[in-house]
Amino acid sequence: MKVFNIIFCFLFLISAALQYNDVDPYLWIPIYLYGAILCYLAVGKRYLPTAYLIGIVFCLAYSAYFLFFRGGVTDWYQHHHTRELVQQMKADKPWIEETRELGGLLILAVVLGINWLASAKQRKNPTTE
């Protein structure tokens, strides 16, 4: 788990840094820093199960918003080719950014879920590592 959390802490820090020139960095920088901080704490076996659950609920709720209410991801899925997702983002192709943002949220939710499971295991067997 230590290597897992080091890798994702580093990846979330990079993701947060890359958001500085985004349209809404005030939203995405804190989201990725939240994941980075929780992974950093988990490296030292300091698990925060409530913080993981809050993050998971937030990520899944925001993902649902992207899927069902924003229209960008469903528009991409229904009307465009998969290869367009790796192209440069343009104002006339909002589904590219929104689909990538959805992917980031889902990755974060999975990482937080894995750490939540590890924290549950640690609470159940506090003497094992």
C-alpha positions as CSV (number, residue, x, y, z in Angstrom):
1,M,0.0,0.0,0.0
2,K,2.9,2.3,0.6
3,V,4.1,2.3,-3.0
4,F,0.5,2.6,-4.2
5,N,0.0,5.7,-2.2
6,I,3.4,7.3,-3.1
7,I,2.6,6.8,-6.8
8,F,-0.9,8.3,-6.5
9,C,0.2,11.1,-4.2
10,F,2.7,12.1,-6.9
11,L,0.2,11.7,-9.7
12,F,-2.5,13.8,-7.9
13,L,0.1,16.5,-7.2
14,I,1.0,16.6,-10.9
15,S,-2.7,16.7,-11.8
16,A,-3.3,19.6,-9.4
17,A,-0.3,21.5,-10.8
18,L,-1.5,21.0,-14.4
19,Q,-4.8,22.7,-13.5
20,Y,-3.4,26.1,-13.1
21,N,-4.3,27.1,-16.6
22,D,-7.7,25.4,-16.6
23,V,-10.9,27.3,-16.9
24,D,-11.8,26.4,-13.4
25,P,-8.6,25.8,-11.4
26,Y,-10.3,26.9,-8.2
27,L,-12.3,23.7,-8.4
28,W,-9.9,21.1,-9.7
29,I,-6.7,22.0,-7.8
30,P,-8.4,21.4,-4.4
31,I,-9.9,18.2,-5.7
32,Y,-6.6,16.7,-6.7
33,L,-4.8,18.1,-3.6
34,Y,-7.4,16.4,-1.5
35,G,-6.5,13.1,-3.0
36,A,-2.7,13.8,-2.7
37,I,-3.0,14.8,0.9
38,L,-4.9,11.6,1.8
39,C,-2.5,9.4,-0.1
40,Y,0.4,11.2,1.6
41,L,-1.1,10.5,5.0
42,A,-1.7,6.9,4.1
43,V,2.0,6.4,3.3
44,G,2.5,6.9,7.0
45,K,-0.4,4.6,7.8
46,R,-2.5,7.5,8.9
47,Y,-5.9,6.6,7.5
48,L,-8.9,8.9,7.6
49,P,-11.9,6.7,6.8
50,T,-14.4,9.5,7.1
51,A,-12.4,11.7,4.7
52,Y,-12.2,8.9,2.2
53,L,-16.0,8.4,2.3
54,I,-16.6,12.2,1.9
55,G,-14.2,12.2,-1.1
56,I,-15.8,9.1,-2.6
57,V,-19.4,10.6,-2.3
58,F,-18.2,13.9,-3.7
59,C,-16.4,12.3,-6.7
60,L,-19.3,10.0,-7.5
61,A,-21.9,12.7,-7.2
62,Y,-19.9,15.1,-9.4
63,S,-19.4,12.2,-11.9
64,A,-23.1,11.7,-12.0
65,Y,-23.5,15.4,-12.7
66,F,-21.1,15.1,-15.6
67,L,-22.9,12.0,-17.0
68,F,-26.5,13.0,-16.6
69,F,-26.8,16.8,-16.3
70,R,-23.9,18.4,-18.1
71,G,-24.3,16.6,-21.4
72,G,-20.6,16.7,-22.4
73,V,-19.8,13.0,-21.7
74,T,-23.0,11.6,-23.0
75,D,-22.7,13.9,-26.1
76,W,-19.2,12.5,-26.7
77,Y,-20.3,8.9,-26.3
78,Q,-23.3,9.2,-28.5
79,H,-22.0,11.4,-31.3
80,H,-18.2,11.4,-31.5
81,H,-15.3,9.0,-32.0
82,T,-13.3,7.6,-29.2
83,R,-10.0,8.8,-30.7
84,E,-11.2,12.4,-30.4
85,L,-10.7,12.1,-26.6
86,V,-6.9,12.3,-27.0
87,Q,-7.0,15.3,-29.3
88,Q,-6.3,18.8,-28.3
89,M,-9.1,20.5,-26.4
90,K,-11.0,23.2,-28.4
91,A,-13.9,25.4,-27.5
92,D,-16.1,23.6,-30.0
93,K,-15.4,20.2,-28.4
94,P,-16.3,20.6,-24.7
95,W,-16.9,16.9,-24.3
96,I,-13.1,16.3,-24.4
97,E,-12.4,18.2,-21.2
98,E,-15.5,17.0,-19.5
99,T,-14.8,13.4,-20.3
100,R,-11.2,13.7,-19.0
101,E,-12.5,15.4,-15.8
102,L,-14.9,12.5,-15.3
103,G,-12.0,10.1,-15.7
104,G,-10.0,12.0,-13.1
105,L,-12.9,11.9,-10.6
106,L,-13.4,8.2,-11.1
107,I,-9.7,7.5,-10.6
108,L,-9.7,9.6,-7.4
109,A,-12.8,7.7,-6.2
110,V,-11.2,4.3,-6.8
111,V,-8.0,5.3,-5.0
112,L,-10.0,6.7,-2.1
113,G,-12.0,3.5,-2.0
114,I,-8.9,1.3,-1.9
115,N,-7.5,3.4,0.9
116,W,-10.9,3.2,2.7
117,L,-10.8,-0.6,2.5
118,A,-7.2,-0.6,3.8
119,S,-8.2,1.6,6.7
120,A,-11.1,-0.8,7.5
121,K,-8.6,-3.7,7.4
122,Q,-6.3,-1.8,9.7
123,R,-9.1,-1.0,12.2
124,K,-10.1,-4.7,12.2
125,N,-6.5,-5.9,12.7
126,P,-4.6,-3.0,14.3
127,T,-1.4,-5.1,15.0
128,T,-0.9,-6.3,11.4
129,E,0.8,-4.3,8.7
